[in-house]
Amino acid sequence: MMILSPEIHLSTPSAATIGCFDGVHRGHQMLVKMMVCEAQKRGLKPIAVTFDRLPRQLFDPNFQPQVLSTLEEKEACLKELGVEEVIVLPFTHQLAALSAETFMREILRDQLSVELLVTGYDHRFGHDRSEGFDDYVRYGQHLDIDVVRGDVAMMDDQMAVSSTVIRQLLAEEGHVEAMPDVLTRRYTLSGHVVSGEHIGHKLGFPTANLEPDSQEKLIPASGAYAVWAIVDGQRMPAMMNIGTRPTFEGKQQTLEVHILKDVGNLYGQKMTVEFVRRLRAEQRFGSRDELVAQLESDKKITEEVLMNDN
């Protein structure tokens, strides 16, 4: 991953596509694969140009981003698709003020040696959003950049795929089951195990309390989930609760992972949670016994779900 500065110049002729690529969902993947394929045909280096933040973060200081992928996760996904270099542009007021033509000349041509630009079928860039694909083609002709558009016919129309739709599925519904369709992979959340209040241990369900590495990464809707917990390369069946623990009058959101086998002390270790199914919404129980009975039921369902997920 390269953070672009005025001093950095790529000398190898390249093919590029541009976008926030949040989540690197199915639509992004089709566009990137098209760019990589065209790059290989023309003997160009395939690169992806993205940004260090969502554009709204620059203009709205109160905006709390809920991203589907961190920069590191985004880079890994893009490179799996064949991208050789991920270029990260600091999204500043100066960058936002550039016209599309100036952006193509000063950034794409002069700094990144772009000879082929593959755009999304409805993607726009530059401060004048009235400009579109035909304008980019015209600018490219003067700059020796061939501009082509991702074919809308390539897009799978079974479900409208966008980062916004995926955020709604996760944040409002906890619909993690849909992620293999829209992301082509499970949704994950990574962090470190920290000390908690040990309530789960007292109930017979000891939990690892997860503190996310990124405060901007979207956390799915409150509730109980069947998940895989990955620690030090080991993938273990687990169930997870996201919420405030209303039965115990909790106020702060917690992320508690109960691994379905004895793994010892995990404090301080890195954990990645891979969401498989939402079991239920968060509930307030009338007694400790009611809660334990529900946890036993959740555990049984989790075992069945994950047994069939291998």
Disulfide bonds with the S-S distance in Angstrom:
none
